[in-house]
């Protein structure tokens, strides 16, 4: 019984995750999003800057 529930739960999780994965890059930029400047800046600092400037980070200074 426990294994049945686990298998069913795993299948549901996998299906939910598949819906969240983007298969193509959307045609949108930060300029298309109004407001939330602080949130956009946090996203840029956590994801964009380390990607475009990896030389700024070393073993002592890492991105979030």
Buried (B, 14 or more C-beta within 10 A) or exposed (E): EEEEEEEEEEEEEEEEEEEEEEEEEEEEEEEEEEEEEEEBEEBEEEEEBBEEEEEEEEEEEEBE
